[in-house]
Each structure stands twice: as C-alpha cells, then as structure tokens.
Amino acid sequence: MDHVDRKILDLLQRDAGLALADIAEAVGLSTTPCWRRIQRLEKDGVIRRRVALLDREKIALGVTVIVRVRTNRHDMDWLEQFARTVDDIDEIVEVYRMSGDIDYILKVVVPDIATYDAIYKRLITAVPLMDVSSNFAMEEIKFSTRLPLSYAP
C-alpha cells in the first residue's frame, strides 16, 4: 500500500459515494488505474464494504447505551451462545471482548429506555451473565467511522 492507496482510502472513508473520476483527479490518476487500485483494495479485504451512515435522530434511534458485561463462564460453548445472541439483536451495533475486570462492552442504539429494557431482558434470558451494567450517553461528542491511515503499511 502506498501513499496513493492511502489517499484513495481516506477519500472513500469520507464519502464512499464519490464518483470514480473525482477520486482519480484528487489522487492524480486517470480513472482506469484508480479503478484498478480500488478493485485491488476490495479484493485484498482492505475495503470490506461500502455503506451509508444514517442520522440516528432522524430514524428515531436517539438513545445510545454502553453496556458492560461480566461473566463467570469463559468456555467456548458460552462464547458461541453469547456471540449468536448479540448477533441476533439488531440494536446491539458493536461488541468488544475486553481485558481487565469487564469481559465485554456492547454499544446499543434504541429509540428509548423502554426498548433498551426489552433488549436487556432478552440478553439476560438468552445467556447466563454475572453482571450487566448500563450507561446512557448524554451527548455524542465525537463519532467517526474514519480510521487513521498513518499507520497503514
């Protein structure tokens, strides 16, 4: 990956809907070599997919909940059941296995607290958990899907 690839990736992270001609012009290539680079980045899995970012407020998903989960089970059966459960709940948009005293962190987006409560009950019914702690975000100060490219090889 060279500086042109990084420029292409930066542009696509900012707006995946950019026209190929605009991307090519911005990185100093003609359209065919630019298209080939994008195709290679997709084939290599660097570009996993292109998506539209939605305004959560405008689609009535204004509540963000950060959920910390602790379990006393650390076997593969439990992990597979947990992974299937969180994958089946659309409102859970991110899940991370953590180091330290918290086993998992979940990000949940819902329209209101009552909906989150239903998600919580669904989660604790499906998988045995030792502790679940939820925090409601009061304000979104920064949200970005754009990754820093200065570390890319």
C-alpha positions as CSV (number, residue, x, y, z in Angstrom):
1,M,0.0,0.0,0.0
2,D,1.4,3.3,-1.0
3,H,0.5,7.0,-0.4
4,V,-1.9,6.9,-3.4
5,D,-3.8,4.0,-1.9
6,R,-4.0,5.8,1.4
7,K,-5.3,8.9,-0.3
8,I,-8.0,6.8,-2.0
9,L,-8.9,5.1,1.2
10,D,-9.2,8.5,3.0
11,L,-11.4,9.9,0.3
12,L,-13.7,6.8,0.4
13,Q,-13.9,6.9,4.2
14,R,-15.1,10.5,4.0
15,D,-17.6,9.8,1.2
16,A,-17.9,6.3,-0.4
17,G,-20.3,7.8,-2.9
18,L,-17.7,9.9,-4.6
19,A,-17.5,9.5,-8.4
20,L,-14.6,7.5,-9.7
21,A,-13.5,10.5,-11.8
22,D,-13.4,12.7,-8.7
23,I,-11.3,10.2,-6.7
24,A,-8.9,9.8,-9.6
25,E,-8.5,13.5,-10.0
26,A,-7.9,14.0,-6.3
27,V,-5.2,11.4,-6.2
28,G,-3.6,12.3,-9.6
29,L,-4.5,9.2,-11.6
30,S,-6.7,8.6,-14.6
31,T,-9.9,6.7,-13.9
32,T,-8.7,3.2,-15.1
33,P,-5.7,2.9,-12.8
34,C,-7.7,4.4,-9.9
35,W,-10.5,1.9,-10.5
36,R,-7.9,-1.0,-10.6
37,R,-6.5,0.2,-7.2
38,I,-10.0,0.3,-5.6
39,Q,-10.7,-3.1,-7.0
40,R,-7.5,-4.5,-5.6
41,L,-8.2,-2.9,-2.2
42,E,-11.6,-4.6,-2.2
43,K,-10.2,-7.9,-3.3
44,D,-7.5,-7.8,-0.6
45,G,-10.2,-7.1,2.0
46,V,-8.8,-3.6,2.9
47,I,-12.2,-2.2,1.8
48,R,-14.6,-4.6,3.5
49,R,-17.8,-2.9,2.2
50,R,-19.3,0.5,1.4
51,V,-22.2,1.7,3.5
52,A,-24.4,4.7,4.1
53,L,-24.2,6.4,7.5
54,L,-27.6,7.3,8.8
55,D,-28.6,10.1,11.2
56,R,-29.9,8.1,14.3
57,E,-32.0,11.0,15.4
58,K,-33.9,11.2,12.1
59,I,-34.7,7.5,12.3
60,A,-35.8,7.6,15.9
61,L,-32.7,5.9,17.4
62,G,-31.6,8.7,19.7
63,V,-30.6,6.7,22.7
64,T,-27.1,5.2,22.9
65,V,-26.3,2.8,25.7
66,I,-22.9,1.5,26.7
67,V,-23.3,-1.9,28.4
68,R,-20.6,-3.6,30.4
69,V,-20.9,-7.3,30.8
70,R,-19.1,-9.7,33.2
71,T,-19.5,-13.4,33.1
72,N,-18.1,-16.2,35.3
73,R,-18.1,-18.6,32.2
74,H,-15.2,-18.5,29.9
75,D,-15.7,-21.6,27.8
76,M,-16.3,-21.9,24.0
77,D,-19.9,-23.0,24.4
78,W,-20.8,-19.9,26.4
79,L,-18.9,-17.7,24.0
80,E,-20.6,-19.1,20.9
81,Q,-24.1,-18.7,22.6
82,F,-23.2,-15.1,23.6
83,A,-22.0,-14.3,20.1
84,R,-25.1,-15.7,18.5
85,T,-27.3,-13.8,20.9
86,V,-25.7,-10.4,20.4
87,D,-25.6,-11.0,16.6
88,D,-29.3,-11.7,16.6
89,I,-30.2,-8.4,18.4
90,D,-30.0,-5.6,15.7
91,E,-30.0,-2.9,18.3
92,I,-26.6,-4.1,19.6
93,V,-24.3,-2.5,17.0
94,E,-20.9,-3.1,18.5
95,V,-19.4,-5.8,20.8
96,Y,-15.9,-6.0,22.2
97,R,-14.2,-8.6,24.3
98,M,-12.1,-6.8,26.8
99,S,-9.1,-7.3,29.0
100,G,-9.4,-6.3,32.7
101,D,-12.3,-6.6,35.0
102,I,-15.0,-6.1,32.3
103,D,-15.4,-9.1,30.0
104,Y,-17.5,-7.4,27.2
105,I,-18.6,-3.9,26.2
106,L,-21.7,-3.5,24.0
107,K,-22.9,-0.4,22.2
108,V,-26.7,-0.4,21.8
109,V,-28.8,2.1,19.9
110,V,-32.5,2.3,20.7
111,P,-35.4,4.8,20.5
112,D,-36.0,4.9,24.2
113,I,-35.2,3.4,27.6
114,A,-38.2,1.0,27.5
115,T,-36.8,-0.5,24.3
116,Y,-33.4,-0.9,25.9
117,D,-35.1,-2.6,28.9
118,A,-36.6,-5.2,26.5
119,I,-33.1,-5.7,24.9
120,Y,-31.6,-6.1,28.4
121,K,-34.2,-8.7,29.3
122,R,-33.7,-10.6,26.0
123,L,-29.9,-10.7,26.7
124,I,-30.1,-11.9,30.2
125,T,-32.7,-14.5,29.3
126,A,-30.6,-15.9,26.5
127,V,-27.1,-16.1,28.1
128,P,-26.1,-16.6,31.7
129,L,-24.3,-13.4,32.9
130,M,-22.7,-12.5,36.2
131,D,-23.2,-8.7,36.0
132,V,-24.6,-6.2,33.5
133,S,-24.1,-2.5,33.9
134,S,-25.6,0.1,31.6
135,N,-24.8,3.7,31.0
136,F,-26.9,6.0,28.8
137,A,-24.9,8.5,26.7
138,M,-26.0,12.1,27.4
139,E,-24.2,13.7,24.4
140,E,-22.3,12.4,21.4
141,I,-19.1,14.5,21.3
142,K,-17.3,12.6,18.6
143,F,-18.5,9.8,16.2
144,S,-16.4,8.7,13.3
145,T,-16.0,5.6,11.2
146,R,-12.9,7.0,9.6
147,L,-9.8,5.1,10.5
148,P,-6.4,6.8,10.8
149,L,-4.3,5.8,7.9
150,S,-0.9,7.0,9.1
151,Y,-0.2,3.5,10.5
152,A,-1.1,1.6,7.3
153,P,1.8,-0.3,5.8
